[in-house]
Amino acid sequence: MSIPYYYKSIDFNKLVQEYEPPMEFMEGSWRWNRDQIENTQFVRLKETLEKGSKIPFFQKLWSKFDFSPDHVQSLDDISKIPMYTIDDIRESIERQPPFGDYQSYTFEDGNHTPLRFYTSGGTTGTPRPTIYSQWDREVGAILSARTFYMHGIRPGDAVLNSWAYSTHNAAWIMDHGLWHWLGCIPITTGTGNVTPTEKQVELARTFGARSILATSDYLLHIADTAQKMGYDLKEDFQFKTLSAFGNTEPVKKVYNCPVYDSYAFHEVQYVAAECPAHKGLHIFEDAFIVEVVDFETGKPLPPGHRGNLVVTALYKTGTQQIRYNIQDISALYEYEQCECGSWHRRMDYFQGRSDTMVKLRGVNVWPEGCGKVILEDERVNGEYYCYVERLKTDGNRERDEMTMLVEAKTDGIDKYEMQRDLTDLLKRKIGVHIQVQVVDPESLRPYTGHGVRAKLKRFEDRRG
């Protein structure tokens, strides 16, 4: 028996030729024209379909729709490939517990090749297990490092990583990318329930952290904590840039430094990142094909139309993600050269999840969309929590109603007036009545997990 030593188990020269690290990427495939991008995508798509054809999950899915990889003769044919969703993954796990039949590796394969195991966060149901090959981890780390480089993080920077070091993939792949592929020094704080936020503030100040990786919500919480501790964010810290997830505008105002967004998810790691132009997220098109489809019909949508993101990963050797309808909401931009000079296609910022969508009197309502609307009122501190329930009307008919709990910025505000104004604002912007209840500052933390969770909970379905 031999040990599958990590340094011997992968051809690193081949790796960096196919998926360039940050600086080489910015001088190389970042500057490709559309023909170069699409030719590479098609070759890698065909290779990906060949790998998928050997996995029982795709064999079952494709046979159900009478699909064969031979049906794909150009990138335009990608819509012929059957899509799948998280529900199909759950069925796979039930069919073949505990890993499902969508994995390419089992733990037994660890005796001849290095493997990593992580699960999704479980915010949309049962966590999804994924076994990552060494190749998949390294490419994912390179994509992470590209993102951070685009966001202004450089070799030698100390970076606070405030994501959860847990069974979830996020913090680990960020750490790997920072250390192995960008020459940075990760300060591994994790979330507030691992390292109290006050301690994170002190670490950032004492060791001169140049950036923080966190959700926008937690970045705001760190800022609020620092100010309560008597610190000035501009004078007492050395932050030069921040890498966030979510609405960056409130973060920019508080920290007074550049803040960048990106898009990623558990199985495939970083998909797209914001450039200095701040006009959408550039998809790493050497590693992905991204589509947007209609919520109900599943038909591909033209640029500018909001729908579900469908992601095909082109680099994986372990689990394959081939037309995975992740049910995150966004839109694609037109094919055009960005101000930054790149032709890599851009997508819109994350707009919420379609599986938390609530239909009220024929109107599609997303909790995240409501959260953005209420920020127009300066009396709001940005914290909210939505729930939907099924109530009986006077005519004894059942009707779905949504209630939005909203934190006031300070005590002493006229809550009745604020509730009335926010209800009217939501009705104008969303097009349907949503009940608003104004609550005291910090009172929603038991519901959202603010201050301890990396990804806050914003919605609860109480319809039973």
C-alpha positions in Angstrom: 0.0 0.0 0.0 1.3 3.5 -0.9 0.2 7.0 0.2 -1.3 9.2 -2.6 1.0 12.1 -1.8 -0.6 15.4 -2.8 2.4 16.8 -4.7 2.7 13.7 -6.8 -1.0 13.3 -7.6 -1.5 16.1 -10.1 0.3 17.6 -13.1 0.6 21.2 -11.9 2.2 22.4 -15.1 -0.9 21.1 -17.0 -3.1 22.7 -14.4 -1.8 26.2 -14.8 -1.6 26.0 -18.6 -5.3 25.1 -18.8 -6.6 27.3 -15.9 -4.3 30.3 -15.4 -3.6 31.7 -12.0 -4.4 35.4 -11.4 -1.6 37.3 -13.0 -1.2 35.0 -15.9 -5.0 35.0 -16.4 -5.1 38.8 -16.5 -2.5 38.8 -19.3 -3.8 35.7 -21.0 -7.4 34.3 -21.3 -8.9 37.4 -19.7 -8.0 39.1 -23.0 -9.4 36.4 -25.3 -11.8 37.4 -28.0 -15.2 35.8 -28.4 -14.0 33.2 -30.9 -11.2 32.0 -28.5 -13.6 31.9 -25.6 -16.3 29.9 -27.4 -13.9 27.5 -29.1 -12.5 26.6 -25.8 -15.9 26.3 -24.2 -17.1 23.9 -26.9 -14.1 21.6 -26.6 -14.4 21.5 -22.8 -18.2 21.0 -23.0 -17.7 17.9 -25.2 -15.2 16.5 -22.7 -17.6 17.3 -19.8 -20.4 15.5 -21.5 -18.2 12.4 -22.0 -17.4 12.4 -18.3 -21.1 12.9 -17.4 -22.1 9.9 -19.6 -20.2 7.6 -17.2 -22.1 8.8 -14.1 -25.4 6.9 -13.2 -27.2 10.1 -12.3 -26.8 11.6 -15.8 -27.3 8.2 -17.4 -30.8 8.1 -15.8 -31.6 11.7 -16.5 -30.5 11.7 -20.1 -32.2 8.4 -21.0 -35.4 9.8 -19.6 -35.3 12.6 -22.2 -33.7 10.5 -24.9 -30.6 12.7 -24.9 -27.2 11.7 -26.2 -24.0 13.8 -26.0 -23.8 13.4 -29.8 -26.8 15.7 -30.1 -24.5 18.6 -29.1 -22.7 19.8 -32.3 -22.2 23.4 -31.3 -22.6 25.7 -28.3 -26.1 26.6 -29.6 -27.1 23.0 -28.9 -26.6 23.3 -25.1 -30.3 23.8 -24.6 -30.9 20.2 -25.8 -29.2 18.9 -22.7 -31.7 18.1 -19.9 -31.6 20.4 -16.9 -31.8 19.3 -13.3 -32.4 21.0 -10.0 -31.7 20.5 -6.3 -34.8 18.3 -6.1 -33.2 15.8 -8.5 -30.1 15.8 -6.3 -32.3 15.0 -3.2 -33.9 12.2 -5.1 -30.5 10.9 -6.0 -29.5 10.8 -2.4 -32.7 9.0 -1.4 -32.1 6.5 -4.2 -28.5 5.8 -3.1 -27.8 7.1 0.4 -25.8 8.8 1.7 -23.9 10.2 -1.3 -26.3 9.8 -4.1 -25.5 8.4 -7.6 -24.1 11.7 -8.9 -20.6 11.3 -7.5 -17.6 10.3 -9.6 -15.6 9.1 -6.5 -16.3 7.3 -3.3 -14.3 7.5 -0.1 -12.6 4.2 -1.1 -10.9 6.1 -3.9 -9.0 8.1 -1.3 -6.5 5.3 -1.1 -5.1 6.2 -4.5 -6.0 9.9 -5.0 -6.4 12.9 -2.7 -10.1 13.7 -2.0 -12.0 16.4 -0.1 -15.5 16.1 1.3 -17.9 19.1 1.9 -21.6 19.7 2.0 -23.8 22.6 1.1 -25.0 24.8 3.9 -28.5 23.4 3.9 -30.2 26.8 3.7 -32.6 25.4 1.1 -33.1 21.9 2.7 -31.0 18.8 3.3 -27.2 19.5 2.8 -25.8 18.2 -0.5 -22.6 16.1 -0.1 -19.8 16.6 -2.7 -16.6 14.7 -3.0 -13.9 16.9 -4.7 -11.0 15.6 -6.6 -7.6 17.3 -6.2 -7.9 18.8 -9.7 -11.3 20.3 -8.9 -10.0 21.8 -5.6 -7.0 23.4 -7.3 -9.0 24.9 -10.2 -11.6 26.1 -7.6 -8.8 27.7 -5.6 -7.4 29.4 -8.8 -10.8 30.8 -9.6 -11.0 32.1 -6.0 -7.6 33.7 -6.3 -8.6 35.3 -9.7 -11.6 36.8 -7.9 -9.6 38.3 -5.1 -7.0 39.7 -7.5 -9.7 41.4 -9.5 -10.9 42.8 -6.2 -7.6 44.5 -5.5 -6.1 41.9 -3.1 -2.3 41.4 -3.7 0.5 39.1 -2.5 1.6 39.8 1.0 -1.8 41.1 2.1 -3.2 39.9 5.4 -6.9 39.0 4.8 -9.5 38.3 7.4 -11.5 35.3 6.3 -14.9 35.7 8.1 -16.7 32.8 6.4 -17.6 29.6 8.3 -14.8 27.1 8.5 -17.1 24.1 8.7 -18.4 21.3 6.6 -19.3 23.9 4.0 -16.8 24.5 1.2 -16.7 28.3 1.1 -14.1 29.4 3.7 -11.8 26.5 2.8 -11.6 27.2 -0.9 -11.1 30.9 -0.2 -8.3 30.1 2.3 -6.7 27.7 -0.3 -6.9 30.4 -3.0 -5.5 33.2 -0.9 -2.6 31.1 0.4 -1.6 28.8 -2.4 -2.4 30.9 -5.5 -2.2 34.6 -4.4 0.5 34.7 -1.8 -1.7 36.2 0.9 -1.8 35.5 4.6 -5.3 34.4 5.7 -6.4 35.3 9.2 -8.7 32.4 9.8 -11.3 33.9 12.1 -14.4 32.2 10.7 -17.8 33.6 11.7 -18.9 35.4 14.9 -19.8 32.2 16.6 -16.2 30.9 16.2 -14.3 34.1 16.8 -16.4 36.8 18.5 -16.8 39.9 16.2 -15.1 42.1 18.8 -12.1 39.8 18.6 -12.1 39.9 14.8 -12.1 43.7 15.0 -9.0 43.6 17.3 -7.2 41.1 15.0 -7.9 43.2 11.9 -6.5 46.3 13.7 -3.5 44.7 15.4 -2.2 42.8 12.4 -3.1 45.4 9.8 -5.6 43.4 7.7 -5.8 44.8 4.2 -9.1 43.2 3.4 -12.0 41.1 4.7 -13.9 38.2 3.0 -17.5 38.1 4.3 -21.1 38.6 3.3 -22.2 42.2 3.0 -24.4 41.7 6.1 -21.5 40.6 8.2 -19.2 43.3 6.9 -21.8 45.8 8.2 -21.9 44.0 11.5 -18.1 44.2 11.8 -18.2 47.9 11.1 -21.0 48.5 13.6 -19.1 46.5 16.2 -15.9 48.5 15.6 -17.6 51.8 15.9 -19.3 50.7 19.2 -15.8 49.8 20.4 -14.7 53.4 19.7 -12.7 52.8 16.6 -12.7 54.9 13.4 -12.9 52.6 10.4 -10.8 55.0 8.2 -8.2 56.1 10.8 -7.7 52.9 12.9 -7.6 50.2 10.2 -5.7 49.6 7.0 -8.4 48.2 4.8 -7.8 48.9 1.1 -10.6 46.8 -0.5 -13.3 44.4 0.6 -14.6 41.2 -1.1 -18.3 40.8 -0.4 -21.4 38.8 -1.3 -24.6 40.8 -1.6 -25.6 44.4 -1.7 -22.3 46.4 -1.6 -23.6 49.9 -1.6 -24.2 50.2 2.2 -20.8 48.6 2.8 -19.0 51.2 0.6 -20.6 54.0 2.5 -19.5 52.7 5.9 -15.9 51.6 5.1 -15.1 54.3 2.5 -13.1 51.9 0.3 -13.8 49.8 -2.8 -16.1 46.9 -2.2 -16.6 44.1 -4.8 -19.2 41.5 -5.4 -19.0 38.0 -6.9 -21.0 34.8 -7.4 -20.3 31.3 -6.3 -22.0 28.2 -5.0 -21.0 25.0 -3.2 -20.5 22.5 -6.0 -18.5 24.7 -8.4 -16.9 27.4 -6.3 -16.4 30.9 -7.9 -18.3 31.4 -11.1 -18.1 35.2 -11.7 -16.5 38.2 -10.2 -16.9 42.0 -10.4 -14.2 44.1 -12.1 -13.2 47.7 -11.3 -15.9 48.9 -13.8 -18.6 47.8 -11.3 -21.0 46.9 -14.1 -21.9 43.3 -13.5 -20.0 40.1 -12.8 -17.6 38.6 -15.3 -18.2 34.9 -15.8 -15.0 32.8 -15.9 -15.9 31.5 -19.3 -12.9 29.2 -19.6 -14.4 27.3 -16.7 -18.2 27.8 -17.1 -21.1 28.2 -19.4 -23.9 30.2 -17.8 -27.5 30.5 -19.1 -30.6 32.2 -17.7 -34.0 30.4 -18.2 -37.6 31.2 -17.6 -38.8 30.4 -14.1 -41.7 28.3 -15.4 -41.0 27.1 -18.9 -37.2 26.5 -18.5 -36.7 28.1 -21.9 -33.4 30.2 -22.4 -34.0 33.9 -22.0 -32.4 36.7 -24.0 -30.0 39.2 -22.3 -31.6 41.5 -19.8 -34.4 39.2 -18.8 -34.4 37.9 -15.2 -34.7 34.1 -14.6 -33.0 31.1 -13.1 -29.3 30.6 -13.5 -28.3 27.4 -15.2 -24.6 26.6 -14.8 -22.4 24.1 -16.6 -18.9 23.6 -15.1 -16.3 22.8 -17.7 -13.3 21.9 -15.5 -14.6 19.2 -13.1 -13.2 15.6 -12.9 -15.3 14.6 -9.9 -19.0 15.4 -9.7 -20.2 17.0 -12.9 -22.6 20.0 -13.0 -24.1 19.9 -16.5 -27.0 22.4 -17.0 -27.6 22.6 -13.2 -30.6 24.9 -12.6 -29.4 26.3 -9.3 -32.6 28.4 -9.0 -30.6 31.6 -8.2 -32.1 34.6 -9.9 -30.1 36.8 -12.2 -29.9 38.0 -15.9 -27.2 37.9 -18.6 -25.7 41.0 -20.2 -25.2 41.4 -23.9 -22.0 40.1 -25.5 -19.8 43.2 -25.5 -16.4 44.3 -24.4 -16.4 45.7 -20.9 -14.7 49.0 -19.9 -12.0 46.9 -18.3 -11.1 45.4 -21.7 -12.4 41.9 -21.2 -14.8 40.0 -23.5 -15.7 37.5 -20.8 -19.5 37.7 -20.6 -21.1 39.5 -17.7 -24.1 38.5 -15.6 -26.2 40.6 -13.3 -25.8 40.6 -9.5 -27.5 37.9 -7.4 -31.2 38.8 -7.0 -32.4 36.1 -4.7 -33.7 32.5 -5.1 -36.7 31.5 -7.1 -37.5 28.7 -4.6 -38.3 31.3 -2.0 -40.5 33.2 -4.4 -44.1 33.7 -3.1 -47.0 34.4 -5.5 -49.3 36.9 -3.9 -52.5 37.7 -5.9 -50.7 36.8 -9.2 -47.5 38.8 -8.4 -44.1 37.1 -7.9 -42.5 38.4 -4.7 -38.9 37.6 -3.6 -37.9 38.4 0.0 -34.5 39.7 -1.2 -36.2 42.1 -3.5 -38.3 43.4 -0.7 -35.1 43.8 1.4 -33.6 46.1 -1.3 -36.8 48.2 -1.5 -36.9 49.1 2.2 -33.4 50.4 2.1 -34.8 53.5 0.4 -36.1 54.5 3.8 -33.4 56.1 5.9 -35.1 55.0 9.2 -34.3 51.4 8.4 -31.0 49.8 9.5 -31.2 47.1 6.7 -32.2 44.1 8.8 -35.4 42.3 7.9 -37.1 38.9 8.1 -40.0 37.7 6.0 -42.5 35.0 6.5 -45.5 33.8 4.5 -48.6 32.1 5.9 -52.0 31.0 4.6 -54.9 32.9 6.2 -58.6 32.8 5.9 -60.4 35.8 4.5 -63.8 37.2 5.6 -65.4 35.0 2.9 -63.7 32.0 4.5 -61.4 31.6 1.5 -57.7 30.9 2.1 -55.2 33.5 0.9 -51.4 33.6 1.1 -50.1 36.7 3.0 -46.5 37.9 3.6 -45.3 39.8 6.6 -42.0 41.6 6.7 -40.4 42.3 10.0 -38.1 45.4 9.7 -35.7 46.8 12.2 -35.7 50.5 12.9 -32.3 52.2 12.9 -32.8 53.7 16.3 -35.2 53.6 19.2 -37.8 56.2 19.6 -39.0 56.2 16.0 -42.7 56.5 15.4 -43.3 52.8 14.4 -46.9 53.3 13.2 -45.9 56.0 10.8 -42.9 54.0 9.6 -45.0 50.9 9.1 -47.5 52.8 7.0 -44.8 54.4 4.9 -43.0 51.1 4.3 -46.2 49.3 3.4 -47.0 52.0 0.8 -43.4 51.9 -0.5 -43.6 48.1 -1.0 -47.0 48.4 -2.7 -45.7 50.9 -5.2 -42.4 49.0 -5.9 -43.6 45.4 -5.8 -47.2 45.8 -6.9 -49.0 44.0 -4.0 -49.8 44.6 -0.4 -47.2 43.2 2.1 -47.8 43.6 5.8 -44.9 45.4 7.6 -44.1 45.3 11.3 -41.4 47.6 12.6 -39.3 46.1 15.4 -36.5 47.3 17.7 -32.8 47.4 16.6 -31.1 43.9 16.9 -34.3 42.2 17.8 -34.3 40.0 14.6 -31.0 38.3 15.4 -32.6 35.1 16.8 -34.4 34.7 13.4 -31.6 35.7 11.0 -28.5 34.6 12.8 -27.0 38.0 12.4 -23.5 38.2 14.0 -23.0 34.4 14.0 -24.1 33.0 10.6 -22.1 33.7 7.4 -25.3 33.5 5.4 -28.3 35.1 7.0 -31.7 33.5 7.0 -34.3 36.0 5.6 -37.4 33.9 4.9 -39.7 31.3 6.5 -42.6 29.5 4.9 -45.3 29.0 7.6 -48.0 27.7 5.3 -47.5 24.1 6.6 
